[in-house]
Amino acid sequence: MQQKLQYEYAIVRVVPVVEREEFVNAGVILFCKKGKFIRMKYHLPLDKLLALWPDAEVEEIRKNLEAFRIIAYGEKEGGPIASLDPAERFRWLSAVRSASIQTSIPHTGLSTDLEKTFNSLFDEMVG
């Protein structure tokens, strides 16, 4: 029987107008300490975004989402935060912030296949 690993994940959201609290799911970050696993993937659904925010600066939003990915993977272009250990990177990325890119509160789960779980969450939450 395969060991079930506890993981945490957060949904990355684009928030057009922070005060209205509307958002578009754009990515997923999944972290598992025991499995030494951290992944981040994003997709910007332009039709949904532009319906809520016709004047959205799409390229700027893409740059910010890419920064999340770079930090999650610990790439050196991510600066000092990307050099933190995976748990600290996940905590930094999933911290509460009032900005156009936010994350949900972290959720937990159990998985015997973290890559499959990550892909399933991305498909379900972002599409």
N, C-alpha and C positions, 0 to 999 in steps of 0.2 A: 504494500500500500504506500502510495506516495505521500510524503509529508506535506501538510497544508501550511503555507506560509502566510503570516499576517502582513497585510499591506495597507497603505494609506493612499488615497488619491484625492485630487481636487480638480474641479472643472474650471478651465480658464474662460473668462467671459469678457466680451467687449461691451462696455457700458456707454452708450451714446451721450446721455445726459444723466449725470450721477444723481441729481435730485429726483428724477422720475423713477429711478430704480428699475428701469427696463434694461434687458441685456440680451446678448446673442452668445450662445455657447460657441466657442472657437477652438478649444483645445482641452487636453487632459494631461495631468502630471500624475504619475504613479511612482511610489517609493516603497521599497521593502528593505529594511535594514539587514535582516537575516539572509535574504537572498542577494544582497549587494546589488540591488536593482534600482535604477531610477530612469524613467523615460518621460519625455514630453513630446507631444505631437500636436500640431494645430492645422486648422483649415479655416479660412475666413469666408463665411457664407455671405457673399456680397449682396445677394438679393434681399436677405433678411436685414442685414446691416443698413443698406441704403433705404429700405422702407422705414426704418426708425430714425435714420440719420442721413438725410439726403446730401448734406455737406461734409460727410466724413472724409477725413484725410487718410485715404486708404493706404497709401504707401507708408505713412507714419505709423499707422496701426500695425501694418505688416512688420515694420522694423522692430516695434515693441514686442510683438509675438515672437519674432526671431531671437530677440534678446533673452526672452524667457527660455527658449530652447537651448541657446548657447550656455546659459547659466546652469540649466538642469544637467546638461551633459558635461559640465566642468571644462568647457573649452577656454583656452587662455584669452581669447578675445572678450570673454565675459568679465575680465578684471578680477578684483579681489574676491568678490562674492563667488565667482565660479571656482575659485581655488579652495573654498570651504569643503568639508566632507559632505557626502550626499545628504545626510540627515539635516545638516544646517542649510544646505541649498534648498531642500524641500520646504523647510520652515520659513526661509526667507521668501521663497516664491509664493507660498500659500498664506502669507501674513495678510491681515486685513489692511486694505488701503482704499483711499478715496481717489480713484483715478479712472481713466477710460479703460484700463486693463485691470481686471480684478479676478479673484478666484473665489470659488465656493468655500465653505468651511471644509476642512478635511473630513473624509469619510473613511471607514475601515472595512476590510473584508478579509476573506481567507481564499487562498488559491494554491493549486498544485502546479499551475502553469502560468507564471506571471506575464509572459509575452502574450499569451492567448487572452488572459484577463484584460490586459492593457488594450489590446486591439478591440475586444468586445465592448469595453467601456467607451472607447473613442467612437466606434460605430453607433452605439446607442445614444450617447450624449451629444455628439457633434454631427454625425451622419456622413 
